[in-house]
Amino acid sequence: MSTARDPDCLFCQIVAGEIPAMIIVQDERTIAFMDINPATRGHALVIPRAHVRDVHDIDTDDLRAVAATAQAVAARAVERLGAAGVNLLNSSGAAAWQTVFHFHLHVIPRYDGDPLRLPWSPAQGDMEEISAAGMQLKQ
């Protein structure tokens, strides 16, 4: 388990207790806290304690730990807040809307009729292009 820290990182400052946060779950590898810019009621963030930029840099054990904590937070959102569903969302890289460059998973409770609309609208793709990209990823 890495204990790397970036003193300029907002999330590292939360881990260190230098910036206040409403922490809802924590263990030796992860911290989950409420997002101060929530998409819906109960929107939380789950981060590894160690500073890593994105999904490409995170240690596999830390990724597993973050996923397990996110699963627990998602269950609480359903059980305690009455969420009808939950989005788990990670953005890696500026082109994918990452704004804080410390790996994190958003746990976004969803409610029937809530106004949140994600920017992706599924539409039928070009099957040849889908197959070509799949073959490139498969190799």
C-alpha positions in Angstrom: 0.0 0.0 0.0 1.5 3.3 -1.1 1.4 6.3 1.2 2.3 8.8 -1.5 0.9 12.3 -1.0 0.8 15.5 -3.1 0.7 18.5 -0.8 -1.1 20.6 -3.5 -3.8 18.0 -4.0 -7.2 18.9 -2.6 -8.1 15.3 -1.9 -4.7 14.6 -0.3 -5.4 17.6 2.0 -8.7 16.0 3.0 -6.9 12.7 3.7 -4.4 14.6 5.9 -7.2 16.4 7.8 -6.1 19.8 6.5 -9.4 20.5 4.8 -12.7 19.6 6.4 -14.9 17.1 4.8 -18.0 15.1 5.8 -16.3 11.7 5.9 -18.8 8.9 5.8 -16.6 5.8 5.6 -12.9 5.2 6.0 -10.5 2.4 6.3 -6.7 1.8 5.9 -6.8 2.3 2.1 -9.9 4.5 1.4 -11.9 7.5 2.4 -15.5 8.2 1.3 -16.8 11.7 1.8 -19.7 13.9 0.6 -19.2 15.8 -2.6 -19.6 19.6 -1.9 -21.0 20.0 -5.5 -23.5 17.2 -5.4 -25.3 16.0 -8.6 -28.1 14.5 -6.4 -28.8 14.1 -2.7 -26.2 11.8 -1.1 -23.5 12.2 -3.8 -20.3 11.0 -2.4 -16.7 10.5 -3.5 -14.5 7.5 -2.7 -10.7 7.9 -3.0 -7.6 6.0 -2.2 -5.6 7.4 0.7 -2.5 7.3 -1.5 -2.2 10.0 -4.2 -2.6 8.6 -7.7 -3.6 10.6 -10.7 -6.1 8.4 -12.4 -7.2 4.8 -13.3 -3.9 4.3 -15.2 -1.8 4.9 -12.0 -3.8 3.3 -9.3 -2.5 0.1 -7.6 -4.7 -2.9 -8.2 -5.2 -3.5 -4.5 -6.2 0.2 -4.0 -8.6 0.0 -6.9 -10.3 -3.1 -5.4 -10.5 -1.3 -2.0 -12.1 1.8 -3.6 -14.6 -0.3 -5.5 -15.5 -2.2 -2.3 -16.0 1.1 -0.4 -18.1 2.5 -3.3 -20.2 -0.6 -3.2 -20.9 -0.1 0.5 -21.7 3.6 0.1 -24.0 2.7 -2.8 -25.9 0.2 -0.6 -26.3 2.8 2.1 -27.7 5.3 -0.5 -30.4 2.8 -1.4 -31.1 1.6 2.2 -30.8 4.9 4.1 -31.7 7.6 1.5 -34.2 5.6 -0.5 -32.3 5.9 -3.8 -33.9 3.9 -6.6 -30.5 3.3 -8.2 -26.9 4.4 -8.1 -24.3 5.6 -10.7 -20.7 4.8 -10.1 -18.6 7.2 -12.2 -14.9 7.7 -12.8 -13.4 10.3 -15.1 -9.8 9.8 -16.0 -8.1 12.6 -17.9 -9.3 16.1 -18.7 -11.0 14.9 -21.9 -13.2 12.6 -19.7 -14.1 15.6 -17.4 -11.6 14.8 -14.6 -11.1 18.0 -12.7 -9.4 16.8 -9.5 -6.4 14.7 -10.5 -6.5 12.2 -7.6 -8.3 9.0 -8.6 -11.9 9.0 -7.3 -15.2 7.3 -7.9 -18.4 9.3 -7.7 -21.2 7.4 -6.0 -24.3 9.2 -7.3 -27.6 8.1 -5.8 -30.5 8.2 -8.4 -34.1 8.9 -7.6 -37.2 8.4 -9.7 -37.7 11.7 -11.6 -34.4 13.3 -10.5 -33.3 15.9 -13.0 -29.7 14.6 -13.5 -28.9 13.8 -17.1 -25.5 12.4 -17.9 -23.9 13.7 -21.1 -24.0 10.4 -23.0 -27.0 9.5 -25.0 -26.8 5.9 -26.2 -27.4 5.4 -29.9 -26.9 2.6 -32.3 -23.2 2.5 -33.4 -21.6 1.4 -36.6 -21.1 -2.4 -36.2 -18.0 -2.5 -38.5 -16.3 0.2 -36.4 -17.4 -1.5 -33.1 -15.9 -4.7 -34.4 -12.7 -3.0 -35.6 -12.2 -1.3 -32.2 -13.0 -4.5 -30.4 -10.3 -6.4 -32.4 -7.8 -3.7 -31.6 -8.6 -4.0 -27.9 -8.6 -7.8 -28.0 -5.1 -8.1 -29.4 
